Amino acid sequence: MRLTLEPGDDIAALVRAGAGESLVVVIPSMLDSLAMAQARASIGPLAIERSPATRVNAIVLVEGAASAHVDAAVNFLEQAQSTTGQVIEILPR
């Protein structure tokens, strides 16, 4: 399940409310530096909290990232059954 973190959202509440075997949090580049650091740092602990029933991963978007690359990364993480707690940064081409 793809979850999008919006500015001001609580990432822990977002992940805890998510359902399914795989949660992929999309973290936009528009977050301020503190919110970005908190979001990145929370993925590992949230993955541990939700395991083994749910895998939690994240994608950090850099401004200009192609939507096709974002979709490919989300699909990869949803299919990677042994991957949890990872953060992938999508750069513009």
All heavy atoms as an XYZ file, in Angstrom:
669
protein
N       0.850     -1.162      0.000
C       0.000      0.000      0.000
C       0.902      1.233      0.000
O       1.828      1.324      0.791
C      -0.907     -0.001      1.220
C      -1.622      1.310      1.442
S      -2.602      1.334      2.944
C      -4.173      0.994      2.224
N       0.611      2.133     -0.850
C       1.362      3.381     -0.970
C       0.739      4.431     -0.059
O      -0.456      4.691     -0.128
C       1.311      3.837     -2.423
C       2.073      5.076     -2.725
C       1.907      5.394     -4.202
N       2.828      6.392     -4.632
C       3.228      6.547     -5.874
N       2.776      5.738     -6.813
N       4.070      7.494     -6.191
N       1.556      5.019      0.801
C       1.121      6.070      1.708
C       1.928      7.325      1.397
O       3.140      7.243      1.228
C       1.366      5.668      3.163
C       0.769      4.345      3.637
C       1.271      4.016      5.028
C      -0.736      4.416      3.609
N       1.275      8.472      1.330
C       1.986      9.714      1.045
C       1.995     10.579      2.292
O       0.943     10.888      2.850
C       1.326     10.473     -0.121
O       1.329      9.619     -1.270
C       2.085     11.742     -0.439
N       3.189     10.941      2.724
C       3.354     11.811      3.881
C       3.209     13.253      3.426
O       3.937     13.715      2.554
C       4.731     11.593      4.507
C       5.032     12.390      5.769
C       4.136     11.923      6.915
C       6.496     12.249      6.144
N       2.265     13.948      3.988
C       2.045     15.364      3.668
C       2.703     16.212      4.751
O       2.849     15.759      5.889
C       0.543     15.672      3.607
C      -0.209     14.878      2.552
C       0.163     15.234      1.128
O       0.674     16.349      0.893
O      -0.041     14.391      0.243
N       3.108     17.446      4.421
C       3.674     18.324      5.450
C       2.709     18.453      6.633
O       1.507     18.645      6.445
C       3.843     19.664      4.728
C       4.022     19.280      3.295
C       3.118     18.088      3.096
N       3.225     18.285      7.825
C       2.409     18.359      9.033
C       1.841     17.031      9.485
O       1.315     16.930     10.588
N       1.920     15.995      8.647
C       1.418     14.672      9.025
C       2.345     14.020     10.046
O       3.542     14.273     10.068
C       1.334     13.740      7.814
C       0.125     13.980      6.944
O      -0.722     14.819      7.309
O       0.032     13.323      5.886
N       1.779     13.147     10.846
C       2.535     12.328     11.799
C       2.826     11.002     11.110
O       1.911     10.219     10.845
C       1.695     12.127     13.053
C       2.346     11.231     14.089
O       3.434     10.667     13.821
O       1.763     11.089     15.173
N       4.093     10.755     10.787
C       4.442      9.546     10.036
C       4.112      8.282     10.821
O       3.665      7.287     10.250
C       5.915      9.555      9.585
C       6.150      8.405      8.590
C       6.863      9.511     10.763
C       7.441      8.471      7.848
N       4.270      8.309     12.133
C       3.956      7.130     12.938
C       2.461      6.809     12.859
O       2.077      5.649     12.674
C       4.384      7.327     14.383
N       1.624      7.819     12.972
C       0.175      7.604     12.875
C      -0.209      7.123     11.480
O      -1.071      6.245     11.337
C      -0.571      8.892     13.216
N       0.440      7.667     10.458
C       0.160      7.265      9.081
C       0.479      5.783      8.879
O      -0.329      5.029      8.333
C       0.986      8.128      8.120
C       0.807      7.884      6.628
C      -0.579      8.337      6.182
C       1.891      8.626      5.849
N       1.640      5.353      9.342
C       2.053      3.953      9.178
C       1.202      3.032     10.047
O       0.796      1.955      9.605
C       3.553      3.786      9.482
C       3.948      2.323      9.578
C       4.389      4.500      8.423
N       0.925      3.434     11.255
C       0.118      2.592     12.149
C      -1.297      2.408     11.628
O      -1.928      1.378     11.881
C       0.100      3.181     13.550
C       1.441      3.030     14.248
C       1.475      3.713     15.582
N       2.801      3.545     16.182
C       3.394      4.466     16.921
N       2.775      5.611     17.194
N       4.595      4.243     17.412
N      -1.824      3.388     10.892
C      -3.174      3.286     10.335
C      -3.204      2.491      9.031
O      -4.268      2.070      8.593
C      -3.746      4.680     10.099
N      -2.033      2.288      8.415
C      -1.962      1.563      7.150
C      -2.227      0.085      7.341
O      -1.923     -0.494      8.383
N      -2.794     -0.515      6.317
C      -3.103     -1.941      6.375
C      -2.454     -2.645      5.194
O      -2.250     -2.053      4.147
C      -4.611     -2.148      6.340
N      -2.130     -3.888      5.396
C      -1.582     -4.682      4.310
C      -0.252     -5.293      4.668
O       0.323     -5.040      5.718
N       0.245     -6.082      3.749
C       1.505     -6.792      3.929
C       2.709     -5.889      3.702
O       3.781     -6.109      4.247
C       1.497     -7.958      2.939
C       2.752     -8.687      2.763
C       2.582     -9.780      1.719
O       1.573    -10.507      1.749
O       3.487     -9.899      0.884
N       2.523     -4.844      2.882
C       3.619     -3.934      2.552
C       3.115     -2.502      2.552
O       2.112     -2.187      1.907
C       4.186     -4.276      1.173
O       5.131     -3.309      0.779
N       3.826     -1.640      3.287
C       3.530     -0.209      3.287
C       4.749      0.521      2.752
O       5.863      0.304      3.226
C       3.225      0.285      4.709
C       2.068     -0.390      5.439
C       1.961      0.163      6.850
C       0.770     -0.204      4.689
N       4.535      1.366      1.761
C       5.610      2.178      1.201
C       5.210      3.632      1.395
O       4.233      4.099      0.817
C       5.858      1.872     -0.290
C       6.982      2.746     -0.823
C       6.178      0.401     -0.491
N       5.978      4.335      2.227
C       5.698      5.735      2.518
C       6.457      6.597      1.513
O       7.669      6.473      1.376
C       6.125      6.110      3.955
C       5.815      7.568      4.245
C       5.456      5.202      4.967
N       5.740      7.450      0.815
C       6.357      8.389     -0.116
C       6.556      9.697      0.634
O       5.594     10.315      1.104
C       5.495      8.588     -1.375
C       6.132      9.616     -2.306
C       5.299      7.259     -2.091
N       7.825     10.097      0.781
C       8.177     11.296      1.538
C       8.566     12.382      0.540
O       9.567     12.245     -0.165
C       9.348     11.004      2.497
C       8.983      9.856      3.449
C       9.729     12.260      3.269
C      10.149      9.353      4.285
N       7.797     13.464      0.463
C       8.081     14.518     -0.523
C       9.264     15.387     -0.110
O       9.577     15.517      1.075
C       6.788     15.329     -0.555
C       6.223     15.166      0.817
C       6.597     13.765      1.244
N       9.888     15.994     -1.095
C      11.051     16.848     -0.833
C      10.679     18.170     -0.180
O      11.545     18.867      0.336
C      11.803     17.113     -2.139
O      10.968     17.825     -3.033
N       9.398     18.519     -0.183
C       8.973     19.823      0.341
C       8.984     19.910      1.869
O       8.748     20.969      2.432
C       7.590     20.180     -0.182
C       6.478     19.302      0.382
S       4.859     19.663     -0.266
C       4.850     18.658     -1.726
N       9.268     18.818      2.564
C       9.325     18.860      4.025
C      10.518     19.696      4.469
O      11.566     19.704      3.815
C       9.466     17.454      4.599
C       8.324     16.465      4.371
C       8.655     15.138      5.027
C       7.018     17.003      4.875
N      10.367     20.369      5.608
C      11.521     21.089      6.141
C      12.547     20.085      6.639
O      12.265     18.891      6.760
C      11.102     22.076      7.239
C      10.491     21.391      8.447
O      11.185     20.564      9.069
O       9.330     21.701      8.783
N      13.765     20.540      6.902
C      14.857     19.615      7.204
C      14.602     18.781      8.460
O      14.975     17.606      8.512
C      16.183     20.365      7.315
O      16.114     21.355      8.315
N      13.975     19.355      9.476
C      13.685     18.592     10.696
C      12.649     17.509     10.417
O      12.820     16.345     10.825
C      13.203     19.516     11.811
C      12.829     18.825     13.124
C      14.019     18.056     13.691
C      12.316     19.838     14.133
N      11.573     17.847      9.724
C      10.539     16.864      9.400
C      11.103     15.756      8.516
O      10.760     14.582      8.685
C       9.357     17.539      8.720
N      11.986     16.119      7.584
C      12.604     15.117      6.716
C      13.473     14.161      7.540
O      13.412     12.943      7.363
C      13.452     15.793      5.640
C      14.143     14.827      4.705
S      13.040     13.819      3.697
C      12.519     15.038      2.484
N      14.264     14.707      8.447
C      15.122     13.868      9.294
C      14.277     12.941     10.173
O      14.604     11.758     10.331
C      16.029     14.741     10.152
N      13.191     13.461     10.719
C      12.311     12.639     11.556
C      11.661     11.523     10.739
O      11.570     10.380     11.194
C      11.237     13.496     12.209
C      11.763     14.408     13.277
C      10.711     15.366     13.796
O       9.796     15.768     13.070
N      10.835     15.740     15.059
N      11.217     11.840      9.542
C      10.569     10.837      8.694
C      11.550      9.728      8.323
O      11.234      8.545      8.436
C      10.002     11.501      7.440
N      12.757     10.119      7.909
C      13.765      9.124      7.538
C      14.136      8.241      8.733
O      14.262      7.023      8.602
C      15.026      9.813      7.015
C      14.912     10.354      5.619
C      16.199     11.119      5.276
N      16.251     11.534      3.923
C      16.950     10.920      2.966
N      17.641      9.849      3.238
N      16.944     11.380      1.737
N      14.312      8.870      9.880
C      14.747      8.131     11.071
C      13.669      7.198     11.614
O      13.982      6.217     12.288
C      15.183      9.108     12.159
N      12.420      7.470     11.329
C      11.333      6.671     11.899
C      11.046      5.382     11.130
O      10.393      4.480     11.665
C      10.058      7.507     11.984
O       9.580      7.797     10.690
N      11.530      5.263      9.907
C      11.183      4.093      9.090
C      11.673      2.792      9.727
O      10.921      1.819      9.815
C      11.717      4.249      7.657
C      11.015      5.427      6.963
C      11.523      2.969      6.849
C       9.495      5.311      6.889
N      12.914      2.748     10.176
C      13.448      1.531     10.794
C      12.660      1.091     12.021
O      12.210     -0.059     12.098
N      12.465      1.982     12.997
C      11.684      1.595     14.175
C      10.238      1.213     13.852
O       9.688      0.286     14.453
C      11.738      2.841     15.066
C      13.013      3.516     14.677
C      13.134      3.271     13.199
N       9.619      1.900     12.891
C       8.253      1.540     12.507
C       8.223      0.170     11.814
O       7.270     -0.588     11.989
C       7.638      2.616     11.610
C       7.267      3.907     12.327
C       6.966      5.015     11.334
C       6.087      3.688     13.269
N       9.263     -0.132     11.047
C       9.349     -1.460     10.410
C       9.444     -2.551     11.465
O       8.810     -3.608     11.340
C      10.545     -1.506      9.465
N      10.221     -2.299     12.500
C      10.343     -3.274     13.593
C       9.007     -3.419     14.314
O       8.568     -4.534     14.619
C      11.455     -2.857     14.568
C      12.813     -2.984     13.891
C      11.403     -3.687     15.846
C      13.949     -2.340     14.647
N       8.363     -2.295     14.584
C       7.068     -2.319     15.294
C       6.012     -3.107     14.528
O       5.239     -3.855     15.124
C       6.588     -0.874     15.494
C       5.248     -0.754     16.171
C       4.793      0.682     16.283
O       5.596      1.549     16.684
O       3.618      0.951     15.960
N       5.963     -2.967     13.208
C       4.912     -3.598     12.407
C       5.259     -5.020     11.952
O       4.405     -5.721     11.406
C       4.610     -2.742     11.165
C       4.022     -1.366     11.419
C       2.637     -1.376     12.040
N       1.688     -2.202     11.350
C       0.781     -1.772     10.474
N       0.709     -0.494     10.195
N      -0.043     -2.605      9.899
N       6.516     -5.446     12.164
C       6.903     -6.786     11.720
C       6.329     -7.840     12.663
O       6.012     -7.528     13.797
C       8.430     -6.896     11.663
O       8.968     -6.914     12.959
N       6.169     -9.046     12.248
C       6.464     -9.607     10.943
C       5.299     -9.526      9.960
O       5.460     -9.891      8.802
C       6.795    -11.057     11.256
C       5.903    -11.392     12.398
C       5.825    -10.100     13.211
N       4.163     -9.040     10.387
C       2.977     -9.042      9.523
C       3.047     -8.027      8.391
O       2.489     -8.253      7.317
C       1.722     -8.786     10.355
N       3.728     -6.911      8.629
C       3.764     -5.825      7.649
C       5.189     -5.337      7.458
O       5.910     -5.131      8.432
C       2.873     -4.644      8.120
O       1.545     -5.126      8.308
C       2.859     -3.527      7.106
N       5.578     -5.142      6.191
C       6.868     -4.550      5.872
C       6.671     -3.056      5.661
O       5.683     -2.638      5.051
C       7.450     -5.176      4.601
C       7.802     -6.624      4.791
C       8.301     -7.294      3.521
N       7.190     -7.494      2.588
C       7.044     -6.861      1.428
N       7.942     -6.000      1.012
N       6.015     -7.112      0.650
N       7.596     -2.241      6.173
C       7.517     -0.783      6.049
C       8.796     -0.286      5.394
O       9.893     -0.557      5.876
C       7.341     -0.105      7.432
C       7.302      1.407      7.291
C       6.083     -0.617      8.124
N       8.642      0.426      4.291
C       9.758      1.025      3.572
C       9.358      2.435      3.169
O       8.190      2.816      3.303
C      10.097      0.203      2.322
C      10.631     -1.163      2.677
O      11.724     -1.283      3.199
N       9.842     -2.199      2.417
N      10.319      3.205      2.662
C      10.013      4.576      2.264
C      10.776      4.958      1.008
O      11.838      4.416      0.707
C      10.357      5.547      3.383
N      10.206      5.919      0.320
C      10.833      6.531     -0.847
C      10.867      8.028     -0.586
O       9.847      8.624     -0.255
C      10.023      6.238     -2.121
C      10.040      4.746     -2.403
C      10.571      7.035     -3.301
C       9.121      4.341     -3.511
N      12.059      8.604     -0.708
C      12.215     10.049     -0.556
C      12.308     10.642     -1.954
O      13.164     10.247     -2.748
C      13.478     10.408      0.260
C      13.676     11.907      0.314
C      13.379      9.822      1.663
N      11.409     11.562     -2.242
C      11.405     12.205     -3.549
C      12.282     13.444     -3.523
O      12.185     14.259     -2.613
C       9.989     12.635     -3.921
C       8.932     11.547     -3.982
C       7.595     12.153     -4.366
C       9.333     10.465     -4.936
N      13.133     13.563     -4.498
C      13.893     14.787     -4.700
C      13.151     15.554     -5.789
O      12.616     14.944     -6.727
C      15.342     14.468     -5.117
C      16.108     15.712     -5.476
C      16.042     13.720     -3.990
N      13.077     16.862     -5.664
C      12.339     17.673     -6.629
C      12.796     17.338     -8.050
O      13.986     17.277     -8.339
C      12.562     19.154     -6.358
C      11.643     20.049     -7.151
C      11.745     21.490     -6.726
O      12.108     21.760     -5.579
O      11.464     22.341     -7.569
N      11.836     17.076     -8.908
C      12.137     16.727    -10.291
C      12.181     15.235    -10.558
O      12.441     14.814    -11.684
N      11.939     14.415     -9.542
C      11.945     12.960     -9.728
C      10.805     12.569    -10.667
O       9.691     13.070    -10.549
C      11.797     12.250     -8.397
N      11.093     11.690    -11.603
C      10.091     11.241    -12.573
C       9.080     10.317    -11.905
O       9.462      9.428    -11.141
C      10.775     10.530    -13.735
N       7.811     10.525    -12.211
C       6.768      9.697    -11.597
C       6.927      8.225    -11.977
O       6.598      7.339    -11.186
C       5.381     10.207    -11.967
O       5.178     10.140    -13.358
N       7.450      7.940    -13.165
C       7.678      6.547    -13.568
C       8.712      5.883    -12.662
O       8.584      4.706    -12.326
C       8.134      6.476    -15.021
N       9.724      6.633    -12.242
C      10.740      6.083    -11.348
C      10.169      5.840     -9.957
O      10.520      4.856     -9.304
C      11.954      7.007    -11.270
C      12.670      7.134    -12.567
N      13.488      8.191    -12.851
C      12.691      6.345    -13.666
C      13.985      8.046    -14.063
N      13.505      6.927    -14.576
N       9.310      6.738     -9.520
C       8.652      6.575     -8.223
C       7.773      5.325     -8.250
O       7.837      4.495     -7.345
C       7.825      7.823     -7.851
C       7.050      7.599     -6.570
C       8.727      9.040     -7.746
N       6.980      5.179     -9.292
C       6.115      4.004     -9.422
C       6.931      2.713     -9.452
O       6.557      1.718     -8.829
C       5.259      4.103    -10.688
C       4.230      5.222    -10.616
O       3.919      5.688     -9.498
O       3.745      5.631    -11.687
N       8.053      2.722    -10.168
C       8.910      1.535    -10.244
C       9.486      1.188     -8.875
O       9.551      0.010     -8.496
C      10.033      1.758    -11.249
N       9.897      2.204     -8.117
C      10.446      1.953     -6.782
C       9.378      1.419     -5.839
O       9.638      0.501     -5.050
C      11.066      3.230     -6.222
N       8.173      1.984     -5.900
C       7.070      1.490     -5.068
C       6.779      0.033     -5.414
O       6.651     -0.813     -4.522
C       5.806      2.368     -5.222
C       4.593      1.701     -4.576
C       6.032      3.748     -4.637
N       6.688     -0.279     -6.700
C       6.422     -1.663     -7.119
C       7.511     -2.601     -6.639
O       7.228     -3.711     -6.179
C       6.270     -1.742     -8.634
C       4.989     -1.111     -9.114
O       4.016     -1.028     -8.376
N       4.985     -0.651    -10.350
N       8.764     -2.174     -6.765
C       9.882     -3.007     -6.304
C       9.744     -3.310     -4.812
O       9.853     -4.462     -4.391
C      11.220     -2.322     -6.580
C      12.365     -2.989     -5.873
C      12.881     -4.190     -6.338
C      12.900     -2.447     -4.720
C      13.923     -4.825     -5.665
C      13.934     -3.067     -4.044
C      14.445     -4.269     -4.523
N       9.534     -2.255     -4.010
C       9.457     -2.450     -2.561
C       8.245     -3.285     -2.154
O       8.305     -4.044     -1.191
C       9.456     -1.103     -1.845
C      10.797     -0.362     -1.881
C      10.643      1.052     -1.347
C      11.857     -1.126     -1.112
N       7.148     -3.152     -2.877
C       5.973     -3.963     -2.565
C       6.215     -5.441     -2.869
O       5.652     -6.303     -2.214
C       4.752     -3.447     -3.320
C       4.234     -2.150     -2.743
C       3.007     -1.622     -3.462
O       2.729     -2.037     -4.608
O       2.331     -0.761     -2.867
N       7.054     -5.742     -3.851
C       7.334     -7.124     -4.235
C       8.522     -7.728     -3.496
O       8.661     -8.948     -3.462
C       7.579     -7.208     -5.743
C       6.410     -6.761     -6.581
C       5.139     -7.541     -6.282
O       5.165     -8.765     -6.196
N       4.025     -6.840     -6.114
N       9.386     -6.908     -2.917
C      10.606     -7.393     -2.251
C      10.249     -7.916     -0.861
O      10.293     -7.196      0.133
C      11.631     -6.268     -2.168
N       9.918     -9.179     -0.784
C       9.364     -9.761      0.433
C      10.335     -9.838      1.600
O       9.914    -10.019      2.735
C       8.779    -11.131      0.134
C       7.590    -11.036     -0.790
C       6.944    -12.374     -1.030
O       7.311    -13.384     -0.445
N       5.960    -12.381     -1.899
N      11.621     -9.700      1.352
C      12.582     -9.744      2.457
C      13.141     -8.357      2.785
O      14.125     -8.244      3.505
C      13.727    -10.700      2.115
O      14.423    -10.230      0.980
N      12.504     -7.320      2.261
C      12.997     -5.956      2.462
C      12.042     -5.186      3.353
O      10.855     -5.062      3.051
C      13.143     -5.236      1.106
O      14.012     -6.008      0.283
C      13.710     -3.850      1.282
N      12.580     -4.663      4.449
C      11.796     -3.815      5.336
C      12.740     -2.840      6.032
O      13.922     -3.125      6.231
C      10.973     -4.636      6.361
O      10.047     -3.768      7.016
C      11.836     -5.347      7.365
N      12.229     -1.661      6.347
C      13.015     -0.651      7.038
C      13.959      0.122      6.139
O      14.847      0.820      6.634
N      13.772      0.047      4.832
C      14.682      0.697      3.892
C      14.119      2.024      3.389
O      12.911      2.193      3.253
C      14.959     -0.214      2.697
C      15.599     -1.527      3.083
C      16.896     -1.322      3.825
O      17.812     -0.677      3.317
N      16.990     -1.856      5.023
N      15.034      2.945      3.091
C      14.679      4.246      2.522
C      15.433      4.378      1.206
O      16.651      4.273      1.168
C      15.062      5.403      3.465
C      14.732      6.742      2.837
C      14.367      5.250      4.816
N      14.684      4.601      0.126
C      15.273      4.791     -1.201
C      15.037      6.228     -1.626
O      13.917      6.736     -1.526
C      14.631      3.844     -2.231
C      14.915      2.382     -1.874
C      15.122      4.158     -3.643
C      14.228      1.388     -2.771
N      16.074      6.888     -2.084
C      15.962      8.263     -2.561
C      15.872      8.243     -4.087
O      16.727      7.664     -4.752
C      17.169      9.072     -2.111
C      17.002     10.552     -2.321
C      18.039     11.353     -1.593
O      18.461     10.945     -0.491
O      18.436     12.399     -2.115
N      14.837      8.884     -4.621
C      14.625      8.949     -6.071
C      15.135     10.304     -6.557
O      14.598     11.345     -6.179
C      13.141      8.785     -6.440
C      12.562      7.501     -5.847
C      12.969      8.828     -7.956
C      13.155      6.236     -6.364
N      16.177     10.270     -7.381
C      16.795     11.477     -7.897
C      16.265     11.809     -9.278
O      15.855     10.908    -10.014
C      18.315     11.304     -7.957
C      18.990     10.965     -6.634
C      20.454     10.633     -6.872
C      18.856     12.113     -5.652
N      16.302     13.080     -9.663
C      15.898     13.433    -11.033
C      16.941     12.953    -12.029
O      18.108     12.792    -11.685
C      15.811     14.956    -11.011
C      16.671     15.372     -9.877
C      16.664     14.252     -8.890
N      16.518     12.707    -13.232
C      17.443     12.275    -14.293
C      17.827     13.425    -15.137
O      17.182     14.327    -15.397
C      16.794     11.218    -15.169
C      17.060      9.879    -14.598
C      16.794      8.849    -15.623
N      17.751      7.801    -15.333
C      18.236      7.019    -16.209
N      17.907      7.122    -17.455
N      19.073      6.079    -15.884
